[in-house]
Amino acid sequence: MRLEYMRTGDTVVATHLVRLGRNMYEAVTTNANLAARQTKVQVLDSVLDRSRPADEGVVHVMASLAVWKRALL
């Protein structure tokens, strides 16, 4: 994904959260980078929309699990 083309207010639509990277860790990192750019991310399979607080919490839990899983490897 070419993040340098993303601008504030753009929306990235992905079928699955893991499609944002080669693995869950990279997908969560990409999601965080897009959040820093104030770019919206919408995931279709689980209807995650980072603009809603509850969904943002789910993304953070998934990020924590991805970091934990990476630490185990």
N, CA, C and O atoms as a GROMACS GRO file, in nm:
protein
  292
    1MET      N    1   0.084  -0.118   0.000
    1MET     CA    2   0.000   0.000   0.000
    1MET      C    3   0.089   0.124   0.000
    1MET      O    4   0.188   0.130   0.072
    2ARG      N    5   0.054   0.219  -0.079
    2ARG     CA    6   0.133   0.340  -0.092
    2ARG      C    7   0.076   0.449   0.000
    2ARG      O    8  -0.011   0.526  -0.040
    3LEU      N    9   0.127   0.454   0.123
    3LEU     CA   10   0.075   0.548   0.222
    3LEU      C   11   0.102   0.693   0.186
    3LEU      O   12   0.029   0.783   0.228
    4GLU      N   13   0.206   0.716   0.107
    4GLU     CA   14   0.239   0.855   0.076
    4GLU      C   15   0.131   0.922  -0.010
    4GLU      O   16   0.127   1.044  -0.019
    5TYR      N   17   0.044   0.843  -0.073
    5TYR     CA   18  -0.064   0.900  -0.152
    5TYR      C   19  -0.188   0.932  -0.069
    5TYR      O   20  -0.278   1.002  -0.116
    6MET      N   21  -0.193   0.884   0.054
    6MET     CA   22  -0.309   0.906   0.139
    6MET      C   23  -0.304   1.047   0.197
    6MET      O   24  -0.200   1.095   0.241
    7ARG      N   25  -0.420   1.112   0.196
    7ARG     CA   26  -0.431   1.247   0.251
    7ARG      C   27  -0.533   1.248   0.364
    7ARG      O   28  -0.613   1.156   0.377
    8THR      N   29  -0.529   1.352   0.445
    8THR     CA   30  -0.626   1.368   0.553
    8THR      C   31  -0.767   1.364   0.496
    8THR      O   32  -0.799   1.434   0.400
    9GLY      N   33  -0.851   1.281   0.557
    9GLY     CA   34  -0.989   1.270   0.513
    9GLY      C   35  -1.015   1.157   0.416
    9GLY      O   36  -1.130   1.122   0.392
   10ASP      N   37  -0.909   1.098   0.358
   10ASP     CA   38  -0.927   0.983   0.268
   10ASP      C   39  -0.974   0.862   0.348
   10ASP      O   40  -0.955   0.856   0.470
   11THR      N   41  -1.034   0.766   0.280
   11THR     CA   42  -1.081   0.644   0.344
   11THR      C   43  -1.021   0.524   0.272
   11THR      O   44  -1.030   0.512   0.150
   12VAL      N   45  -0.960   0.435   0.349
   12VAL     CA   46  -0.910   0.308   0.296
   12VAL      C   47  -1.015   0.202   0.330
   12VAL      O   48  -1.055   0.189   0.446
   13VAL      N   49  -1.059   0.127   0.229
   13VAL     CA   50  -1.155   0.020   0.251
   13VAL      C   51  -1.083  -0.111   0.225
   13VAL      O   52  -1.024  -0.132   0.119
   14ALA      N   53  -1.089  -0.200   0.325
   14ALA     CA   54  -1.025  -0.331   0.313
   14ALA      C   55  -1.127  -0.440   0.341
   14ALA      O   56  -1.218  -0.421   0.423
   15THR      N   57  -1.114  -0.553   0.275
   15THR     CA   58  -1.206  -0.663   0.299
   15THR      C   59  -1.182  -0.728   0.434
   15THR      O   60  -1.277  -0.769   0.502
   16HIS      N   61  -1.056  -0.738   0.475
   16HIS     CA   62  -1.017  -0.794   0.605
   16HIS      C   63  -0.908  -0.705   0.663
   16HIS      O   64  -0.832  -0.642   0.589
   17LEU      N   65  -0.899  -0.699   0.794
   17LEU     CA   66  -0.797  -0.616   0.857
   17LEU      C   67  -0.657  -0.658   0.816
   17LEU      O   68  -0.569  -0.574   0.799
   18VAL      N   69  -0.634  -0.788   0.801
   18VAL     CA   70  -0.501  -0.836   0.766
   18VAL      C   71  -0.461  -0.800   0.623
   18VAL      O   72  -0.344  -0.814   0.587
   19ARG      N   73  -0.554  -0.753   0.543
   19ARG     CA   74  -0.521  -0.708   0.406
   19ARG      C   75  -0.443  -0.577   0.406
   19ARG      O   76  -0.392  -0.536   0.302
   20LEU      N   77  -0.433  -0.513   0.520
   20LEU     CA   78  -0.355  -0.389   0.530
   20LEU      C   79  -0.207  -0.417   0.545
   20LEU      O   80  -0.127  -0.323   0.550
   21GLY      N   81  -0.168  -0.543   0.554
   21GLY     CA   82  -0.027  -0.579   0.568
   21GLY      C   83  -0.006  -0.726   0.538
   21GLY      O   84  -0.101  -0.799   0.512
   22ARG      N   85   0.120  -0.769   0.540
   22ARG     CA   86   0.152  -0.908   0.512
   22ARG      C   87   0.120  -1.000   0.629
   22ARG      O   88   0.107  -1.121   0.612
   23ASN      N   89   0.107  -0.941   0.748
   23ASN     CA   90   0.069  -1.017   0.867
   23ASN      C   91  -0.008  -0.923   0.959
   23ASN      O   92  -0.020  -0.804   0.931
   24MET      N   93  -0.060  -0.976   1.068
   24MET     CA   94  -0.142  -0.894   1.157
   24MET      C   95  -0.064  -0.778   1.217
   24MET      O   96  -0.116  -0.668   1.231
   25TYR      N   97   0.062  -0.804   1.253
   25TYR     CA   98   0.144  -0.697   1.312
   25TYR      C   99   0.158  -0.581   1.213
   25TYR      O  100   0.141  -0.465   1.250
   26GLU      N  101   0.190  -0.612   1.089
   26GLU     CA  102   0.206  -0.507   0.988
   26GLU      C  103   0.073  -0.438   0.959
   26GLU      O  104   0.069  -0.317   0.935
   27ALA      N  105  -0.036  -0.514   0.960
   27ALA     CA  106  -0.168  -0.455   0.937
   27ALA      C  107  -0.203  -0.355   1.047
   27ALA      O  108  -0.257  -0.247   1.020
   28VAL      N  109  -0.173  -0.391   1.170
   28VAL     CA  110  -0.203  -0.301   1.282
   28VAL      C  111  -0.112  -0.179   1.278
   28VAL      O  112  -0.155  -0.068   1.308
   29THR      N  113   0.014  -0.199   1.240
   29THR     CA  114   0.107  -0.086   1.226
   29THR      C  115   0.060   0.009   1.116
   29THR      O  116   0.063   0.131   1.133
   30THR      N  117   0.017  -0.047   1.005
   30THR     CA  118  -0.036   0.034   0.895
   30THR      C  119  -0.159   0.111   0.941
   30THR      O  120  -0.175   0.229   0.908
   31ASN      N  121  -0.245   0.045   1.015
   31ASN     CA  122  -0.365   0.110   1.069
   31ASN      C  123  -0.327   0.227   1.158
   31ASN      O  124  -0.389   0.334   1.152
   32ALA      N  125  -0.226   0.209   1.242
   32ALA     CA  126  -0.181   0.317   1.330
   32ALA      C  127  -0.121   0.433   1.249
   32ALA      O  128  -0.144   0.550   1.282
   33ASN      N  129  -0.045   0.401   1.146
   33ASN     CA  130   0.013   0.505   1.061
   33ASN      C  131  -0.096   0.585   0.990
   33ASN      O  132  -0.086   0.707   0.977
   34LEU      N  133  -0.200   0.516   0.945
   34LEU     CA  134  -0.312   0.585   0.880
   34LEU      C  135  -0.387   0.672   0.979
   34LEU      O  136  -0.433   0.781   0.944
   35ALA      N  137  -0.400   0.625   1.103
   35ALA     CA  138  -0.466   0.705   1.206
   35ALA      C  139  -0.386   0.833   1.234
   35ALA      O  140  -0.444   0.940   1.255
   36ALA      N  141  -0.254   0.821   1.233
   36ALA     CA  142  -0.170   0.939   1.256
   36ALA      C  143  -0.187   1.041   1.143
   36ALA      O  144  -0.173   1.161   1.165
   37ARG      N  145  -0.217   0.993   1.024
   37ARG     CA  146  -0.240   1.081   0.909
   37ARG      C  147  -0.385   1.129   0.902
   37ARG      O  148  -0.422   1.201   0.809
   38GLN      N  149  -0.466   1.091   0.999
   38GLN     CA  150  -0.609   1.123   1.004
   38GLN      C  151  -0.681   1.071   0.881
   38GLN      O  152  -0.768   1.137   0.824
   39THR      N  153  -0.644   0.949   0.842
   39THR     CA  154  -0.707   0.880   0.731
   39THR      C  155  -0.797   0.773   0.788
   39THR      O  156  -0.758   0.701   0.880
   40LYS      N  157  -0.916   0.760   0.736
   40LYS     CA  158  -1.013   0.663   0.787
   40LYS      C  159  -0.983   0.525   0.731
   40LYS      O  160  -0.938   0.511   0.617
   41VAL      N  161  -1.010   0.423   0.811
   41VAL     CA  162  -0.997   0.285   0.767
   41VAL      C  163  -1.130   0.216   0.794
   41VAL      O  164  -1.182   0.221   0.906
   42GLN      N  165  -1.184   0.152   0.692
   42GLN     CA  166  -1.308   0.077   0.708
   42GLN      C  167  -1.281  -0.067   0.666
   42GLN      O  168  -1.233  -0.091   0.555
   43VAL      N  169  -1.312  -0.162   0.754
   43VAL     CA  170  -1.291  -0.304   0.726
   43VAL      C  171  -1.427  -0.367   0.705
   43VAL      O  172  -1.514  -0.358   0.791
   44LEU      N  173  -1.445  -0.430   0.591
   44LEU     CA  174  -1.577  -0.481   0.552
   44LEU      C  175  -1.617  -0.610   0.621
   44LEU      O  176  -1.735  -0.628   0.653
   45ASP      N  177  -1.523  -0.702   0.644
   45ASP     CA  178  -1.561  -0.834   0.696
   45ASP      C  179  -1.615  -0.828   0.838
   45ASP      O  180  -1.706  -0.904   0.871
   46SER      N  181  -1.564  -0.742   0.919
   46SER     CA  182  -1.610  -0.734   1.057
   46SER      C  183  -1.679  -0.601   1.086
   46SER      O  184  -1.708  -0.569   1.201
   47VAL      N  185  -1.705  -0.526   0.983
   47VAL     CA  186  -1.772  -0.397   0.993
   47VAL      C  187  -1.702  -0.307   1.094
   47VAL      O  188  -1.767  -0.236   1.172
   48LEU      N  189  -1.570  -0.310   1.093
   48LEU     CA  190  -1.493  -0.221   1.179
   48LEU      C  191  -1.480  -0.086   1.111
   48LEU      O  192  -1.441  -0.078   0.995
   49ASP      N  193  -1.513   0.018   1.182
   49ASP     CA  194  -1.500   0.154   1.132
   49ASP      C  195  -1.432   0.233   1.242
   49ASP      O  196  -1.490   0.256   1.348
   50ARG      N  197  -1.308   0.274   1.219
   50ARG     CA  198  -1.228   0.336   1.322
   50ARG      C  199  -1.284   0.469   1.372
   50ARG      O  200  -1.237   0.522   1.472
   51SER      N  201  -1.382   0.522   1.302
   51SER     CA  202  -1.441   0.648   1.347
   51SER      C  203  -1.535   0.628   1.466
   51SER      O  204  -1.575   0.724   1.532
   52ARG      N  205  -1.571   0.503   1.494
   52ARG     CA  206  -1.657   0.473   1.609
   52ARG      C  207  -1.570   0.428   1.726
   52ARG      O  208  -1.482   0.343   1.708
   53PRO      N  209  -1.593   0.482   1.847
   53PRO     CA  210  -1.509   0.449   1.962
   53PRO      C  211  -1.502   0.300   1.994
   53PRO      O  212  -1.395   0.250   2.028
   54ALA      N  213  -1.612   0.229   1.985
   54ALA     CA  214  -1.612   0.086   2.017
   54ALA      C  215  -1.523   0.008   1.919
   54ALA      O  216  -1.449  -0.082   1.959
   55ASP      N  217  -1.531   0.044   1.792
   55ASP     CA  218  -1.449  -0.023   1.692
   55ASP      C  219  -1.302   0.011   1.709
   55ASP      O  220  -1.215  -0.073   1.686
   56GLU      N  221  -1.274   0.132   1.749
   56GLU     CA  222  -1.135   0.171   1.778
   56GLU      C  223  -1.080   0.084   1.890
   56GLU      O  224  -0.964   0.044   1.886
   57GLY      N  225  -1.162   0.056   1.990
   57GLY     CA  226  -1.121  -0.032   2.100
   57GLY      C  227  -1.090  -0.173   2.051
   57GLY      O  228  -0.993  -0.234   2.096
   58VAL      N  229  -1.172  -0.224   1.960
   58VAL     CA  230  -1.148  -0.357   1.904
   58VAL      C  231  -1.015  -0.360   1.830
   58VAL      O  232  -0.939  -0.456   1.842
   59VAL      N  233  -0.987  -0.256   1.754
   59VAL     CA  234  -0.860  -0.248   1.680
   59VAL      C  235  -0.742  -0.247   1.779
   59VAL      O  236  -0.640  -0.310   1.753
   60HIS      N  237  -0.758  -0.177   1.890
   60HIS     CA  238  -0.650  -0.174   1.990
   60HIS      C  239  -0.628  -0.311   2.054
   60HIS      O  240  -0.515  -0.351   2.080
   61VAL      N  241  -0.737  -0.381   2.080
   61VAL     CA  242  -0.724  -0.517   2.135
   61VAL      C  243  -0.654  -0.607   2.034
   61VAL      O  244  -0.566  -0.686   2.070
   62MET      N  245  -0.692  -0.596   1.908
   62MET     CA  246  -0.628  -0.677   1.805
   62MET      C  247  -0.480  -0.640   1.792
   62MET      O  248  -0.396  -0.727   1.768
   63ALA      N  249  -0.449  -0.512   1.808
   63ALA     CA  250  -0.309  -0.469   1.803
   63ALA      C  251  -0.231  -0.529   1.918
   63ALA      O  252  -0.118  -0.575   1.900
   64SER      N  253  -0.289  -0.529   2.035
   64SER     CA  254  -0.222  -0.587   2.152
   64SER      C  255  -0.195  -0.735   2.132
   64SER      O  256  -0.088  -0.785   2.165
   65LEU      N  257  -0.293  -0.806   2.076
   65LEU     CA  258  -0.275  -0.948   2.049
   65LEU      C  259  -0.168  -0.972   1.943
   65LEU      O  260  -0.091  -1.068   1.952
   66ALA      N  261  -0.162  -0.885   1.843
   66ALA     CA  262  -0.061  -0.900   1.738
   66ALA      C  263   0.080  -0.878   1.794
   66ALA      O  264   0.173  -0.951   1.759
   67VAL      N  265   0.095  -0.778   1.881
   67VAL     CA  266   0.225  -0.752   1.943
   67VAL      C  267   0.265  -0.870   2.032
   67VAL      O  268   0.380  -0.912   2.031
   68TRP      N  269   0.170  -0.922   2.109
   68TRP     CA  270   0.196  -1.036   2.196
   68TRP      C  271   0.237  -1.159   2.114
   68TRP      O  272   0.332  -1.230   2.149
   69LYS      N  273   0.164  -1.183   2.005
   69LYS     CA  274   0.195  -1.296   1.918
   69LYS      C  275   0.335  -1.281   1.858
   69LYS      O  276   0.410  -1.378   1.850
   70ARG      N  277   0.370  -1.162   1.817
   70ARG     CA  278   0.503  -1.138   1.759
   70ARG      C  279   0.612  -1.161   1.863
   70ARG      O  280   0.720  -1.211   1.830
   71ALA      N  281   0.585  -1.125   1.988
   71ALA     CA  282   0.682  -1.146   2.097
   71ALA      C  283   0.705  -1.294   2.122
   71ALA      O  284   0.816  -1.334   2.160
   72LEU      N  285   0.604  -1.375   2.101
   72LEU     CA  286   0.617  -1.519   2.121
   72LEU      C  287   0.705  -1.583   2.014
   72LEU      O  288   0.768  -1.686   2.040
   73LEU      N  289   0.709  -1.524   1.896
   73LEU     CA  290   0.789  -1.579   1.787
   73LEU      C  291   0.930  -1.545   1.812
   73LEU      O  292   1.018  -1.581   1.734
   0.00000   0.00000   0.00000
